[in-house]
Amino acid sequence: MPIRGERGGTLRRGATLVRNERRQAATPMIKKEKRKLTPWVVYSKIITFWAPGFLLAKLGKMPDPGMQQAWREKIALVSLIVLICGAVVYLTIFLPVTFCPQSAAKYQSDIFELGDKNGDSSVIGIKGKAYSTAEAKWQSKLSFTPIPGQDLTPYFDVPIPDSCKSSKLKGFRAAEYNVCGSKNGNEGCPLGNVDTAIKANNFKLMKDRPIGYDWSDVKPGYFVINGHVLNMTPYLLSVNKSPSTDMLDEAIFAAANNSLVDASLLFQRTSNMKAAADCLIDRFLAGELAKDTPGCFAVNLFNYAALAVIGGIVLTRFFMAVVFQYFLSWQLVRRPPRSKVRPLSYNAAAPWNGKKPQTGGATANLGKGEDDELFTVMLVTCYSEGEDSIR
């Protein structure tokens, strides 16, 4: 019981509004209610499994479950942003490397196109490169006259390249199969060892002039891997078109029998198939594709679409900012006309105004405070841990 003369527990804060009947209880800024287990809440708990609640309460100074959940959702939001940024980086940098390698995307203005009637008729193709035979001294006569740029690699004995001797290709028949047999369609390899024959016949290498093939030039027995045109006809004839049970033969015959011109995806499944692709390119290369591969076309199409979308967003934001600056912003700060009078002046009713509120009809004469009621923009952070963070 309080001592006489002391106020004791009777001292309390009174209302400060002009009219108490208008007093309203302060609405809490954060409602303490249990969140439902929505997919977003579940994802936020999974992505932050490494931060249990007691650690957040002790080390993070977040004792309230609502604060902890807000922090978890912020981390989940950051993880989504990281994933999106990673996808953008992949689509921007690594997508061309995956579907359009440098060998397929390089500039091909120096390519000697197969069958070019306006080019040098003495040019032949050996292992994908252009050689001039204008000063050649043929040591072995051919039964035909090669067309400009024709691949004569099957007529040479090409040594097995080192890329075909990898341990990853063990058990693949095509890696080291001898294609100089009598059944290869050329009666063996009449021009002999490729390196020796080039020197003996005085073939002149045309530097940086690969043989170029159009899509229409890729005939049966040929197919494309990453922009490289391979002539698999000698191998197909040598094995009498009988595939073995290994994975490489299945891919070769699938491309040859199904007329699959671009077989790049068949050789991207495993590391063994990627090594097999390098082996086949070194052994059976006939030239380069003079046109964009489907992968390169898809990459270019995606780049143009992305450029259009990004450019559209930038231009839209720019024109919206211009419209807001010159046509809308001035309307937000102009004073309302005196003819538009409301039944109650909220500024005049405020305790700090020093004026009594006016509750008359539409013709009431309001104080100057009415003219100061302008639009206000308030920014509140998306995820805030508690009322103090919002304030």
VOGU-3710 file (C-alpha; in Angstrom, 3 decimals, decimal comma):
1> mpirgerggt> 0,000/0,000/0,000  1,477/3,377/-0,943  2,473/5,864/1,726  0,283/8,954/2,041  1,528/11,727/-0,160  3,041/9,431/-2,775  1,484/8,755/-6,169  2,377/5,049/-6,075  1,106/2,972/-9,004  -1,486/5,558/-10,101
11> lrrgatlvrn> 0,939/7,388/-12,411  0,354/6,414/-16,006  0,426/7,973/-19,454  -2,796/9,554/-20,597  -4,257/10,001/-24,020  -2,996/12,941/-26,069  -5,653/13,045/-28,795  -8,159/15,852/-28,849  -11,059/13,406/-28,793  -10,582/10,188/-26,886
21> errqaatpmi> -13,335/8,418/-28,771  -11,101/8,547/-31,831  -8,232/6,885/-30,071  -7,200/3,566/-31,619  -4,861/0,956/-30,233  -1,495/0,797/-31,946  -1,367/-1,996/-34,477  1,679/-4,212/-33,975  4,139/-3,969/-36,856  4,851/-7,707/-36,746
31> kkekrkltpw> 2,103/-10,179/-36,017  3,363/-13,118/-34,002  1,653/-15,985/-35,723  2,938/-19,368/-36,798  3,820/-19,638/-40,459  2,209/-22,374/-42,477  4,485/-25,001/-44,036  4,373/-23,646/-47,561  6,951/-24,814/-50,143  8,850/-21,555/-49,605
41> vvyskiitfw> 9,062/-22,091/-45,833  10,175/-25,707/-46,323  12,849/-24,648/-48,809  14,139/-21,948/-46,448  14,452/-24,486/-43,631  16,238/-26,999/-45,872  18,731/-24,470/-47,238  19,556/-23,282/-43,699  19,730/-26,684/-42,017  23,266/-25,827/-40,905
51> apgfllaklg> 21,958/-23,016/-38,661  19,691/-24,512/-35,958  17,456/-22,280/-33,907  19,493/-22,372/-30,706  22,592/-21,105/-32,573  20,620/-18,248/-34,078  19,299/-17,393/-30,613  22,709/-17,513/-28,904  25,136/-16,332/-31,573  22,846/-14,442/-33,911
61> kmpdpgmqqa> 20,917/-12,700/-31,122  17,593/-13,682/-32,661  15,535/-15,278/-29,874  12,182/-14,767/-31,572  11,094/-17,562/-33,995  9,737/-14,951/-36,380  13,113/-13,255/-36,561  14,799/-16,587/-37,192  12,378/-17,446/-39,991  12,889/-14,039/-41,589
71> wrekialvsl> 16,645/-14,635/-41,540  16,180/-18,101/-43,057  14,050/-16,690/-45,844  16,675/-14,068/-46,595  19,295/-16,817/-46,958  16,888/-18,779/-49,199  16,379/-15,680/-51,329  20,139/-15,210/-51,638  20,526/-18,872/-52,670  17,980/-18,379/-55,466
81> ivlicgavvy> 19,828/-15,274/-56,619  23,098/-17,253/-56,685  21,448/-20,022/-58,725  20,021/-17,526/-61,192  23,384/-15,773/-61,518  25,052/-19,151/-62,080  22,551/-19,958/-64,828  23,186/-16,578/-66,456  26,960/-17,154/-66,317  26,553/-20,598/-67,902
91> ltiflpvtfc> 24,249/-19,327/-70,651  26,559/-16,400/-71,365  30,003/-18,037/-71,202  29,764/-21,824/-71,229  26,757/-22,426/-73,500  28,749/-21,574/-76,666  31,624/-23,796/-75,471  29,221/-26,714/-74,970  27,157/-26,518/-78,143  29,399/-24,509/-80,442
101> pqsaakyqsd> 33,096/-25,315/-79,872  35,791/-23,015/-81,175  36,568/-25,374/-84,047  32,995/-25,005/-85,287  32,631/-21,291/-84,637  35,914/-20,049/-86,071  35,901/-17,665/-88,966  35,914/-19,616/-92,226  36,613/-17,060/-94,898  39,804/-18,921/-95,934
111> ifelgdkngd> 38,082/-22,278/-96,390  38,459/-23,929/-99,782  34,982/-25,193/-100,550  34,550/-28,628/-102,030  33,816/-28,528/-105,769  34,517/-24,793/-106,066  34,435/-24,220/-109,815  35,971/-20,778/-109,474  38,850/-22,065/-107,362  42,026/-23,909/-108,183
121> ssvigikgka> 41,107/-27,201/-109,875  44,393/-28,754/-108,768  43,501/-28,622/-105,067  42,878/-31,898/-103,213  42,065/-32,646/-99,584  44,262/-34,741/-97,295  43,259/-35,110/-93,626  41,034/-32,072/-93,958  43,729/-29,739/-95,314  44,042/-28,297/-98,806
131> ystaeakwqs> 47,026/-29,324/-100,926  47,937/-27,974/-104,341  48,877/-30,558/-106,990  49,775/-28,004/-109,683  53,436/-29,031/-109,481  52,814/-32,593/-108,363  54,726/-35,562/-109,702  52,303/-38,391/-109,251  54,088/-41,589/-108,331  50,901/-43,600/-108,614
141> klsftpipgq> 48,159/-42,896/-111,129  44,543/-42,701/-110,051  41,743/-44,137/-112,124  39,814/-40,852/-111,902  40,369/-37,096/-111,901  39,669/-35,620/-108,447  37,201/-32,759/-108,233  38,509/-29,577/-106,559  38,862/-30,221/-102,834  38,016/-33,929/-102,977
151> dltpyfdvpi> 39,112/-35,930/-99,946  41,858/-38,371/-100,960  42,746/-39,446/-97,429  41,283/-42,975/-97,955  43,852/-43,539/-100,733  46,727/-43,054/-98,267  47,952/-45,271/-95,483  47,403/-43,063/-92,439  49,229/-44,199/-89,250  47,138/-44,762/-86,126
161> pdsckssklk> 47,236/-41,455/-84,174  48,130/-41,359/-80,500  44,615/-40,231/-79,587  43,349/-43,654/-80,728  45,711/-45,512/-78,395  44,154/-44,211/-75,203  43,147/-46,706/-72,540  39,611/-45,253/-72,687  39,220/-46,687/-76,200  40,169/-50,246/-75,310
171> gfraaeynvc> 37,675/-52,603/-76,912  36,508/-50,098/-79,544  37,031/-51,682/-82,966  37,053/-48,461/-84,966  39,925/-46,973/-82,941  42,682/-49,093/-84,511  41,000/-51,008/-87,314  43,074/-51,333/-90,491  41,162/-49,586/-93,272  43,733/-50,292/-96,002
181> gskngnegcp> 42,287/-53,711/-96,830  41,100/-54,685/-100,278  37,458/-54,191/-99,287  37,708/-50,492/-98,422  36,353/-49,435/-101,821  39,705/-48,078/-103,041  41,516/-51,405/-103,546  43,637/-50,724/-100,513  45,753/-47,593/-100,105  47,373/-47,152/-103,554
191> lgnvdtaika> 49,178/-43,894/-102,697  51,104/-45,422/-99,780  52,107/-43,796/-96,502  50,570/-40,341/-96,287  53,643/-38,444/-95,085  55,973/-40,132/-97,558  53,554/-39,715/-100,463  53,087/-35,983/-99,815  56,830/-35,425/-100,144  57,305/-37,840/-103,034
201> nnfklmkdrp> 54,440/-36,394/-105,074  55,420/-32,789/-104,277  52,062/-31,807/-102,843  52,110/-28,215/-101,577  50,233/-27,488/-98,360  48,026/-24,411/-98,626  48,502/-22,829/-95,219  45,336/-22,081/-93,240  43,124/-23,385/-96,041  40,978/-26,250/-94,723
211> igydwsdvkp> 38,578/-28,033/-97,034  35,024/-26,759/-96,533  31,845/-28,809/-96,869  28,302/-27,569/-97,258  25,466/-29,521/-95,647  24,551/-30,845/-99,089  28,081/-32,224/-99,501  27,763/-34,498/-96,468  26,819/-37,692/-98,316  26,041/-41,151/-96,882
221> gyfvinghvl> 29,143/-42,457/-95,155  29,995/-38,938/-93,953  28,834/-37,202/-90,788  29,759/-34,197/-88,668  31,214/-34,074/-85,147  31,557/-30,608/-83,620  31,884/-29,000/-87,044  34,405/-31,555/-88,365  33,349/-33,581/-91,416  34,434/-37,230/-91,199
231> nmtpyllsvn> 34,674/-39,648/-94,114  33,806/-43,015/-92,589  33,203/-44,785/-95,933  36,467/-46,822/-95,906  35,734/-48,142/-92,425  32,093/-48,965/-93,208  33,114/-50,897/-96,334  36,051/-52,616/-94,618  33,853/-54,105/-91,895  31,235/-54,959/-94,546
241> kspstdmlde> 28,749/-52,671/-92,812  28,530/-55,066/-89,891  28,552/-53,212/-86,549  30,159/-54,760/-83,497  28,673/-54,634/-80,027  30,831/-51,789/-78,701  29,434/-48,332/-77,992  31,565/-46,564/-80,594  30,393/-48,779/-83,460  26,801/-48,299/-82,379
251> aifaaannsl> 27,224/-44,532/-82,632  29,018/-44,719/-85,998  26,428/-46,981/-87,610  23,548/-45,056/-86,038  24,837/-41,911/-87,707  25,592/-43,645/-91,026  22,454/-45,794/-91,359  19,995/-43,195/-90,065  21,472/-40,414/-92,224  22,226/-38,422/-89,076
261> vdasllfqrt> 24,310/-35,631/-90,577  25,312/-34,011/-87,264  26,311/-36,741/-84,812  27,893/-34,430/-82,228  25,481/-35,332/-79,429  26,183/-39,049/-79,842  29,776/-38,420/-78,818  29,041/-36,259/-75,779  27,473/-38,892/-73,528  30,546/-40,149/-71,670
271> snmkaaadcl> 34,237/-39,352/-71,350  35,011/-42,488/-73,407  32,846/-41,254/-76,263  34,470/-37,823/-76,133  37,872/-39,511/-76,414  36,518/-41,609/-79,298  35,411/-38,428/-81,079  38,975/-37,060/-80,912  40,274/-40,352/-82,302  37,852/-40,412/-85,236
281> idrflagela> 38,619/-36,786/-86,073  42,358/-37,521/-86,199  41,862/-40,647/-88,356  38,999/-39,839/-90,715  38,911/-36,040/-90,983  37,821/-34,904/-94,453  37,278/-31,190/-93,828  35,383/-28,562/-91,891  31,768/-27,602/-92,105  31,509/-24,332/-93,991
291> kdtpgcfavn> 28,113/-23,571/-92,440  26,987/-23,151/-88,862  26,222/-26,387/-87,064  22,787/-26,777/-85,421  24,482/-26,179/-82,067  26,032/-22,919/-83,257  22,740/-21,874/-84,829  20,907/-22,545/-81,553  23,516/-20,578/-79,578  23,253/-17,617/-81,965
301> lfnyaalavi> 19,460/-17,764/-81,818  19,547/-17,761/-78,017  21,985/-14,832/-77,966  19,761/-12,775/-80,253  16,668/-13,624/-78,195  18,458/-12,719/-74,945  19,674/-9,466/-76,496  16,129/-8,596/-77,563  14,698/-9,352/-74,095  17,406/-7,430/-72,215
311> ggivltrffm> 17,257/-4,525/-74,654  13,468/-4,445/-74,352  13,654/-4,321/-70,551  16,262/-1,545/-70,592  14,329/0,543/-73,129  11,054/-0,008/-71,273  12,567/1,179/-67,997  14,106/4,162/-69,763  10,844/5,305/-71,374  8,927/4,705/-68,129
321> avvfqyflsw> 11,425/6,930/-66,308  11,033/9,623/-68,978  7,231/9,466/-68,773  7,335/9,632/-64,979  9,783/12,529/-64,945  7,960/14,771/-67,415  4,302/13,685/-67,189  3,595/12,165/-63,744  6,038/13,382/-61,100  4,774/16,988/-61,095
331> qlvrrpprsk> 1,248/15,743/-60,311  2,454/14,106/-57,105  3,825/17,326/-55,610  1,262/19,899/-56,705  -1,105/21,276/-54,092  -4,705/20,026/-54,289  -7,249/22,621/-55,491  -9,292/24,342/-52,796  -12,513/23,236/-54,473  -11,821/19,653/-53,459
341> vrplsynaaa> -12,625/19,885/-49,758  -12,965/16,816/-47,579  -15,261/16,672/-44,550  -12,320/16,360/-42,144  -8,864/17,927/-42,286  -6,548/15,332/-40,863  -3,643/17,744/-40,634  -5,761/20,192/-38,708  -6,883/17,431/-36,358  -3,350/16,453/-35,479
351> pwngkkpqtg> -2,293/17,365/-31,913  0,781/19,260/-33,090  -1,234/21,511/-35,394  -2,764/23,474/-32,502  -6,129/23,747/-34,262  -9,434/22,188/-33,465  -10,671/19,631/-35,970  -13,445/20,711/-38,291  -16,140/18,195/-39,032  -18,467/20,300/-41,100
361> gatanlgkge> -19,956/19,470/-44,445  -18,397/19,738/-47,821  -18,378/23,534/-47,627  -16,403/23,728/-44,375  -13,543/26,205/-44,326  -10,409/24,178/-43,546  -7,088/25,357/-42,291  -3,960/25,743/-44,345  -2,857/22,298/-43,196  -5,116/20,800/-45,884
371> ddelftvmlv> -2,857/22,224/-48,567  0,130/20,357/-47,202  -1,282/16,847/-47,619  1,027/15,471/-50,340  1,869/11,956/-51,402  4,449/10,100/-49,330  6,542/7,099/-50,411  7,681/4,759/-47,649  10,243/2,015/-48,269  10,295/-0,992/-45,955
381> tcysegedsi> 12,868/-3,761/-46,250  11,537/-7,096/-47,452  12,823/-9,341/-44,666  13,454/-7,584/-41,367  14,344/-9,392/-38,161  12,038/-7,677/-35,707  10,421/-4,307/-35,208  13,736/-2,574/-34,455  15,068/-3,520/-37,875  12,013/-2,042/-39,588
391> r> 12,248/1,180/-37,615
//
